[in-house]
Every structure is written in structure tokens, then in C-alpha cells.
Amino acid sequence: MAAKPPRSARTRKPGPAKAGRSAAPKGDSGSGFVPDGFYRDMVWNFRNGVLAITRDGRIAVMNEIAYRVLGLEARTNDIGRHFTDVLKDVPDVARIVASAFEISHLPNRAELRLKNTEKVIGYTLSLVKDARGRDVGATLFFKDLTRVEQLEERERLRDRLAALGEMAAAIAHEVKNPLAGIEVMAGILKRQLTESPDAQSILGDIIKEAKMANVIVQEVLAFVRPIRLQVEDIALADVIRDAMTMAESHSLKANVQVRIDVPEALRPIQGDPHQLRQIFTNLLTNAFEAMNGSAGAVEITATSIDGEDDAMPGSEHLGPTILITISDNGPGIPPEVVDRIFSPFFTTKPQGSGLGLAIVRKIVDAHDGRIDVVQRPGGGTVFRVTLPVRSQQQLFG
């Protein structure tokens, strides 16, 4: 009678697999058909940011996109460090990661504006469980939603403009013609009452106010009217020089020192020269007016950027761009109104229609560009305008 084989060599009948869990390869090479480093490379090349920590709070995974979106410098020794050390410059993100093991319902598809970069991220926080269902870590997936938010804001602006256009047409019909009549009749009376100084003064004020009201009506109509770009290749240095001349004629430059650093060799861009001049004329005029006649400094710089951050899936890649910054050392913009300065009819000035910056943003959007504003360290304001070198707009007649 043949001897039974040892127990360790007997063939065992495979038992049923546990529901909800698939076999996972041990190590990076797995069962042999997965190349070494496959999972590491997969995470590293995600189009979203990935940040994973162990149960004791040490960084286990942090890919290149995560560093880029969070505005952090990638360091080879970050793996194994505590997340509070690595994320010390983004405390809001650190607080989200810290809450992973403390709250029962983890956020899914939430949004956060990063204070250090002003980017908006959408994120999902999830726990990492082992085979026994124990929490052994946490993972934060996130992506840059800044471009999406800008596009949504652009759509909201277009909706507001559509409604505003209907109102502007009514204003043009109901207000513009009567204002012209008031100005003409006041002028006739002024010529007839030359011997009455009081009447001359009153009629002069009437004419002045009628002209001011007519200017506001014209600005409203210009704002709601669709922009038709006459696109051509233009030198940005010429546009900015022309804008400087126009801004000096519109406002009191006084003792403001202006420094322009726009290389003549900067690549030409496709755009409407008249509309682009209006952008920089309005921004320079605002900078001069911010000084309020006192001594100050305004700096204009332009640099070429080979390409834009395309970390967000589905985002538009604008290709080479030009970044123009206009900074001043004036009093700055109050933090509570920064988010409203591009809104139509909002102004902090005693006089004005509040359409200057709204028109600037409209023109920038028409060129598929971006504009934002930040506070200058030590006081002042910095406007940053990003324009694509090659326009996606067609030539309009």
C-alpha cells in the first residue's frame, strides 16, 4: 500500500474568495506579469494630485502634480516625513488631511481655495484599509479647478451681460435723447443770458452734469456691446507705449515714477491692438489715480512663458503665453472688495461708473486670456494679465 504524501504536499481545494476584495499582488512586481515600478509610475503620472499618508501621519505617496498644484517644491526626502512638516506652507490642506481619521463622513468632491497660490482645487478624501478592514492610511485626490472656475465665471458674466444689454437698450432710448436735448437747451440759454453771472454758473453746471450722464450711458453701451476683434500680429511693446501716453492724458501722473521692462525682442502676439491698448490704458490710469497725486512708482514687466500648467484633465492648453504685470506701491485694494473689483458698476472711487475693470476683463476674456489681482508685499497692487501668443479668435468684420 502506497504511503500518503506529506500534508504540506497535498493538493488543497481552493476556498471561496472573500467578497468585495480582489487578489492584490505583493510588492511592486506582483504575480510576475506586472513590471517592477508599474504602480509607482502609475501614481506618479496621474493627471490629478495624489497625497497618501500612513496611520501615523507619515507621507507614503506624493506625486509631481500634487507638488505643482499646491505650489510646493518637490524634495526627495519627503517620503517618510510627517505630513505637517511637508504641508506647513498649505495649512488648509494639512487640516483636511489631519481630519481623515477624526470624522465619520469624509468629504467627496469638495472645493478649497489655496491661500498661497490662489488656485481652486477640488478634492476627495478617502481611507486606506487593510485586509482586516482596519484604517491604515488616508489618501487625498485633488485637481486644479482654477480654469474651470474662470470659465464658469465667464459664463455667468455673459448671462449678466445679456440681461444688461436689454436694459442698456432701454436706457439709450429713454435717457440718451433727453440728455442731448437738455444739453442743447442749456447751451442756448447760456448764450442768451450772458449778463447774468448766476445763470451762467447754473447753466454751466447743468451742461456739465448732462455730459457726465451721457458718458455713463455711452460706457454702459460700450460694455454690453459684443466685442469684435480685429486680430493681427502686434508688438506688445508698442501697445504698452501707446497705452502709457493715453493714460498720462487721462489722469494726473504727478510724481509717479514709471519703469517699463518690456523687451523689444518679445515675440509678437495675435490680438486687437485697439482693444489691448484699452486694457493697459485702464490699468495704468487706475495705478496713477491710486497715488492720488502723491509720489509713487509703477512698474510694467512682460515675460514669455513657453506653456501653461496643464495639470487639470480636460483643461485648455493655451500654448505659449505672455505674462504682463502692472504693479504700483499705492494704498492697495481693501481685502474685502478684491473679489468684486471686476464686477460691473462696482467702484471705490468717489466718481466713476465702475465699468473700467469690468471692460478690461471682458477684453481679456475675448482674447482667451486671464487677469487677476494680488496685493503687493509692503503695500500696493499687482495686476497680472496672461495673453496667448496665438489667438483662437477669428477675424471679424
C-alpha positions as CSV (number, residue, x, y, z in Angstrom):
1,M,0.0,0.0,0.0
2,A,1.4,3.3,-1.1
3,A,2.4,5.8,1.6
4,K,0.3,9.0,1.8
5,P,2.2,12.2,0.7
6,P,3.2,14.6,3.4
7,R,0.5,17.0,4.5
8,S,2.4,20.0,3.1
9,A,2.5,18.5,-0.4
10,R,-1.2,17.6,-0.5
11,T,-3.3,19.5,-3.0
12,R,-5.8,21.7,-1.3
13,K,-9.1,22.6,-2.8
14,P,-9.3,26.4,-3.2
15,G,-11.8,28.0,-0.9
16,P,-14.2,30.8,-2.0
17,A,-12.7,34.3,-2.3
18,K,-13.8,36.9,0.2
19,A,-16.5,39.2,-1.2
20,G,-15.5,42.7,-2.0
21,R,-11.8,42.1,-2.2
22,S,-9.7,41.0,-5.2
23,A,-6.4,39.4,-5.0
24,A,-3.7,42.1,-4.9
25,P,0.0,41.3,-5.8
26,K,2.5,41.6,-3.0
27,G,5.2,44.0,-3.7
28,D,5.6,46.2,-6.8
29,S,6.1,43.3,-9.2
30,G,3.0,41.4,-8.1
31,S,2.4,38.0,-9.5
32,G,5.0,38.4,-12.2
33,F,3.1,40.0,-15.1
34,V,3.2,43.5,-13.7
35,P,6.6,45.2,-14.4
36,D,8.7,46.5,-11.5
37,G,7.8,50.0,-10.7
38,F,4.4,49.9,-12.5
39,Y,2.3,51.1,-9.6
40,R,4.8,53.8,-8.6
41,D,4.9,55.1,-12.2
42,M,1.1,54.9,-12.4
43,V,0.6,57.1,-9.4
44,W,3.4,59.5,-10.4
45,N,1.8,60.1,-13.8
46,F,-1.8,60.7,-12.6
47,R,-3.3,63.8,-14.1
48,N,-4.6,64.6,-10.6
49,G,-2.7,65.3,-7.4
50,V,-2.3,62.3,-5.1
51,L,-1.2,62.5,-1.5
52,A,-1.3,59.5,0.8
53,I,-0.3,59.2,4.4
54,T,0.1,56.2,6.8
55,R,-1.9,55.9,10.0
56,D,0.9,57.6,12.0
57,G,0.8,60.6,9.7
58,R,3.9,60.0,7.5
59,I,3.9,60.7,3.8
60,A,3.6,57.5,1.8
61,V,2.9,58.9,-1.7
62,M,3.0,62.4,-3.2
63,N,3.2,62.8,-6.9
64,E,4.6,65.6,-9.1
65,I,1.1,67.1,-9.8
66,A,0.4,67.3,-6.1
67,Y,3.6,69.4,-5.6
68,R,2.8,71.6,-8.6
69,V,-0.9,72.3,-7.7
70,L,-0.1,73.0,-4.1
71,G,2.8,75.3,-5.0
72,L,5.4,73.3,-3.1
73,E,8.9,72.3,-4.0
74,A,9.4,68.6,-4.6
75,R,12.0,67.1,-2.3
76,T,13.3,63.5,-2.5
77,N,13.3,63.1,1.3
78,D,9.6,64.0,1.8
79,I,8.6,60.3,1.8
80,G,8.5,59.2,5.4
81,R,8.3,62.7,6.8
82,H,5.3,63.7,8.8
83,F,2.7,65.4,6.7
84,T,2.5,68.5,8.9
85,D,6.2,69.2,8.0
86,V,5.7,68.7,4.3
87,L,2.4,70.7,4.2
88,K,3.4,73.6,6.5
89,D,3.0,76.2,3.7
90,V,-0.5,74.9,2.9
91,P,-2.1,74.7,6.4
92,D,-5.6,74.4,4.9
93,V,-4.6,71.2,3.1
94,A,-2.8,69.9,6.2
95,R,-6.1,70.4,8.2
96,I,-8.0,68.4,5.7
97,V,-5.5,65.5,5.8
98,A,-5.5,65.6,9.6
99,S,-9.2,65.2,9.7
100,A,-9.1,61.9,7.8
101,F,-9.2,59.7,10.9
102,E,-11.4,62.0,13.0
103,I,-14.6,62.5,11.0
104,S,-17.2,59.9,10.1
105,H,-18.1,61.2,6.7
106,L,-15.1,62.1,4.6
107,P,-15.6,65.0,2.1
108,N,-16.2,63.9,-1.5
109,R,-15.9,66.4,-4.4
110,A,-15.4,69.4,-2.1
111,E,-13.6,72.6,-3.1
112,L,-10.9,74.7,-1.5
113,R,-9.1,77.9,-2.5
114,L,-5.4,77.8,-1.7
115,K,-4.2,80.9,0.1
116,N,-0.6,80.6,-1.1
117,T,-1.3,80.3,-4.8
118,E,-5.0,81.5,-5.1
119,K,-5.8,78.3,-7.0
120,V,-9.1,76.5,-6.5
121,I,-8.8,72.7,-6.0
122,G,-11.5,70.0,-6.0
123,Y,-10.6,67.1,-3.7
124,T,-11.8,63.8,-2.4
125,L,-10.5,62.3,0.9
126,S,-10.7,58.5,1.5
127,L,-9.3,56.0,3.9
128,V,-6.9,53.1,3.1
129,K,-8.0,49.8,4.7
130,D,-6.1,46.6,5.1
131,A,-7.4,43.1,4.6
132,R,-9.0,43.1,8.1
133,G,-10.8,46.4,7.4
134,R,-8.5,48.5,9.7
135,D,-7.7,52.1,8.8
136,V,-4.0,52.1,7.9
137,G,-3.8,55.3,6.0
138,A,-5.6,58.1,4.1
139,T,-5.5,59.4,0.5
140,L,-6.2,62.8,-0.8
141,F,-7.0,63.1,-4.5
142,F,-7.3,66.6,-5.9
143,K,-7.2,68.6,-9.1
144,D,-6.8,72.2,-10.1
145,L,-10.2,73.7,-10.8
146,T,-9.0,77.3,-11.3
147,R,-9.5,77.2,-15.1
148,V,-13.0,75.6,-14.6
149,E,-14.0,78.3,-12.2
150,Q,-12.8,81.0,-14.6
151,L,-14.8,79.5,-17.4
152,E,-17.9,79.3,-15.2
153,E,-17.4,82.9,-14.1
154,R,-17.1,83.8,-17.8
155,E,-20.4,82.1,-18.5
156,R,-22.1,83.9,-15.6
157,L,-20.7,87.2,-16.8
158,R,-22.1,86.5,-20.3
159,D,-25.5,85.8,-18.8
160,R,-25.4,89.1,-16.8
161,L,-24.3,90.9,-20.0
162,A,-27.3,89.6,-21.9
163,A,-29.7,91.0,-19.3
164,L,-27.7,94.2,-19.0
165,G,-27.8,94.6,-22.8
166,E,-31.6,94.7,-22.8
167,M,-31.5,97.3,-20.0
168,A,-28.9,99.3,-21.9
169,A,-31.0,99.5,-25.0
170,A,-33.9,100.9,-23.0
171,I,-31.5,103.4,-21.3
172,A,-30.2,104.5,-24.7
173,H,-33.8,105.1,-25.9
174,E,-35.2,106.7,-22.8
175,V,-32.3,108.7,-21.5
176,K,-29.7,109.4,-24.2
177,N,-32.0,111.6,-26.4
178,P,-33.5,113.7,-23.5
179,L,-29.9,114.3,-22.1
180,A,-28.9,115.6,-25.5
181,G,-31.9,117.9,-25.5
182,I,-31.1,119.2,-22.0
183,E,-27.5,120.0,-23.0
184,V,-28.6,121.8,-26.2
185,M,-31.3,123.9,-24.5
186,A,-29.0,124.8,-21.6
187,G,-26.4,125.9,-24.1
188,I,-28.9,128.2,-25.9
189,L,-30.0,129.7,-22.6
190,K,-26.4,130.3,-21.6
191,R,-25.7,132.2,-24.8
192,Q,-28.8,134.4,-24.2
193,L,-28.2,135.2,-20.6
194,T,-24.7,136.5,-20.9
195,E,-25.4,139.4,-18.5
196,S,-26.4,137.1,-15.5
197,P,-23.4,135.5,-13.8
198,D,-25.6,133.4,-11.6
199,A,-27.5,132.0,-14.6
200,Q,-24.2,131.3,-16.4
201,S,-22.9,129.3,-13.4
202,I,-26.1,127.3,-13.0
203,L,-26.4,126.5,-16.8
204,G,-22.8,125.6,-16.9
205,D,-23.4,123.0,-14.1
206,I,-26.4,121.7,-16.0
207,I,-24.4,121.2,-19.2
208,K,-21.5,119.5,-17.2
209,E,-23.9,117.1,-15.4
210,A,-25.7,116.3,-18.7
211,K,-22.4,115.5,-20.4
212,M,-21.3,113.3,-17.4
213,A,-24.6,111.3,-17.5
214,N,-24.2,110.9,-21.3
215,V,-20.7,109.5,-20.8
216,I,-22.1,106.9,-18.4
217,V,-24.7,105.9,-20.9
218,Q,-22.0,105.5,-23.6
219,E,-19.9,103.4,-21.2
220,V,-22.8,101.1,-20.5
221,L,-23.4,100.7,-24.2
222,A,-19.7,100.0,-24.8
223,F,-19.7,97.4,-22.1
224,V,-22.7,95.4,-23.2
225,R,-21.9,95.6,-26.9
226,P,-20.3,92.4,-28.2
227,I,-16.5,92.8,-28.9
228,R,-15.5,92.3,-32.5
229,L,-11.7,91.7,-32.5
230,Q,-9.7,92.8,-35.5
231,V,-6.9,90.3,-34.9
232,E,-3.4,90.9,-36.3
233,D,0.2,90.3,-35.2
234,I,1.3,93.1,-32.9
235,A,4.3,94.1,-30.9
236,L,3.3,94.3,-27.2
237,A,6.0,96.9,-26.5
238,D,4.3,99.3,-29.0
239,V,0.9,98.7,-27.4
240,I,2.1,99.5,-23.9
241,R,3.9,102.6,-25.0
242,D,0.7,103.9,-26.7
243,A,-1.3,103.0,-23.6
244,M,1.2,104.9,-21.4
245,T,0.7,108.0,-23.5
246,M,-3.1,107.7,-23.3
247,A,-3.1,107.0,-19.6
248,E,-1.0,110.1,-18.9
249,S,-3.5,112.2,-20.8
250,H,-6.5,110.8,-18.8
251,S,-5.1,111.2,-15.3
252,L,-2.6,113.2,-13.3
253,K,0.7,111.3,-13.3
254,A,2.3,113.9,-10.9
255,N,5.4,112.5,-9.2
256,V,4.8,108.9,-10.2
257,Q,8.0,107.2,-11.5
258,V,7.2,104.6,-14.2
259,R,9.6,101.7,-15.1
260,I,8.8,99.7,-18.2
261,D,10.6,96.4,-18.8
262,V,9.0,95.0,-22.0
263,P,11.7,93.6,-24.3
264,E,11.6,94.7,-27.9
265,A,12.5,91.2,-28.9
266,L,9.4,89.7,-27.2
267,R,7.5,87.5,-29.6
268,P,4.6,89.3,-31.3
269,I,1.1,88.2,-30.3
270,Q,-2.2,87.9,-32.1
271,G,-4.8,90.4,-30.9
272,D,-6.7,93.5,-31.5
273,P,-4.3,96.5,-30.9
274,H,-7.1,98.9,-30.1
275,Q,-8.7,96.6,-27.5
276,L,-5.3,95.7,-26.0
277,R,-4.4,99.4,-25.7
278,Q,-7.6,99.9,-23.8
279,I,-6.7,97.2,-21.3
280,F,-3.4,98.7,-20.4
281,T,-4.6,102.3,-20.5
282,N,-7.3,101.5,-18.0
283,L,-4.9,99.6,-15.7
284,L,-2.3,102.4,-15.9
285,T,-4.9,105.0,-15.3
286,N,-6.0,103.2,-12.2
287,A,-2.4,102.9,-11.0
288,F,-1.9,106.7,-11.4
289,E,-5.2,107.5,-9.7
290,A,-4.3,105.2,-6.8
291,M,-1.4,107.5,-5.9
292,N,-3.8,110.4,-5.6
293,G,-1.2,113.0,-6.7
294,S,1.5,111.8,-4.3
295,A,4.9,110.3,-5.2
296,G,4.9,106.7,-6.1
297,A,6.2,104.1,-8.5
298,V,4.6,102.0,-11.2
299,E,6.3,99.1,-12.9
300,I,5.3,97.3,-16.1
301,T,7.0,94.0,-17.0
302,A,6.4,91.4,-19.7
303,T,7.8,87.9,-19.9
304,S,7.3,85.0,-22.3
305,I,6.1,81.6,-21.0
306,D,6.6,78.6,-23.1
307,G,3.4,76.8,-21.9
308,E,0.8,76.7,-19.2
309,D,0.2,74.3,-16.4
310,D,-2.0,71.5,-17.9
311,A,-2.4,69.6,-14.7
312,M,-6.2,69.5,-14.9
313,P,-7.8,66.9,-17.2
314,G,-9.7,68.5,-20.0
315,S,-8.2,71.9,-19.5
316,E,-7.4,74.1,-22.5
317,H,-3.8,74.2,-23.3
318,L,-3.2,77.7,-24.5
319,G,0.4,77.1,-25.6
320,P,3.0,79.9,-25.4
321,T,1.7,83.0,-23.5
322,I,2.9,86.4,-22.5
323,L,2.6,87.5,-18.8
324,I,2.3,91.2,-18.3
325,T,2.3,92.6,-14.8
326,I,1.4,96.2,-13.7
327,S,2.3,96.9,-10.1
328,D,2.1,100.1,-8.0
329,N,3.1,100.9,-4.5
330,G,-0.1,102.8,-3.7
331,P,-2.5,102.1,-0.8
332,G,-3.7,98.8,-2.4
333,I,-7.2,97.3,-2.6
334,P,-9.1,96.5,0.6
335,P,-9.2,92.7,1.0
336,E,-13.0,92.7,1.5
337,V,-13.6,94.1,-2.0
338,V,-10.9,92.3,-4.1
339,D,-13.4,89.7,-5.3
340,R,-15.7,92.4,-6.6
341,I,-13.4,94.8,-8.5
342,F,-14.2,93.2,-11.9
343,S,-17.9,93.3,-11.3
344,P,-19.9,95.8,-13.4
345,F,-20.8,99.1,-11.7
346,F,-18.6,98.4,-8.6
347,T,-16.2,101.2,-7.8
348,T,-14.3,102.5,-4.7
349,K,-13.8,105.9,-6.3
350,P,-16.0,109.0,-5.4
351,Q,-16.8,109.4,-9.1
352,G,-16.9,106.8,-11.9
353,S,-19.2,104.3,-13.5
354,G,-17.4,101.2,-12.1
355,L,-17.1,99.8,-15.6
356,G,-13.3,100.3,-16.2
357,L,-12.1,97.0,-14.8
358,A,-15.2,95.1,-16.0
359,I,-14.4,96.2,-19.6
360,V,-10.7,95.2,-19.1
361,R,-11.8,91.7,-18.0
362,K,-14.2,91.5,-20.9
363,I,-11.5,92.3,-23.4
364,V,-9.0,89.9,-21.8
365,D,-11.7,87.1,-21.9
366,A,-12.3,87.9,-25.6
367,H,-8.6,87.3,-26.2
368,D,-8.8,83.9,-24.3
369,G,-6.5,85.4,-21.7
370,R,-6.6,85.7,-17.9
371,I,-6.4,88.6,-15.5
372,D,-6.0,88.5,-11.7
373,V,-5.0,90.9,-9.0
374,V,-2.9,90.3,-5.9
375,Q,-1.7,92.5,-3.0
376,R,1.9,93.7,-3.3
377,P,4.1,92.8,-0.4
378,G,4.7,96.0,1.5
379,G,1.7,97.8,0.1
380,G,0.3,98.3,-3.4
381,T,-1.4,96.3,-6.1
382,V,-0.3,93.9,-8.8
383,F,-2.4,93.2,-11.9
384,R,-1.3,90.1,-13.9
385,V,-2.6,89.7,-17.5
386,T,-1.8,86.5,-19.3
387,L,-2.4,86.5,-23.1
388,P,-1.9,83.6,-25.5
389,V,0.6,84.3,-28.3
390,R,-1.6,82.6,-30.9
391,S,-5.2,83.7,-30.7
392,Q,-8.0,81.3,-31.1
393,Q,-10.3,84.1,-32.3
394,Q,-11.2,84.6,-35.9
395,L,-11.1,87.9,-37.8
396,F,-14.4,89.7,-37.5
397,G,-15.6,92.3,-40.0
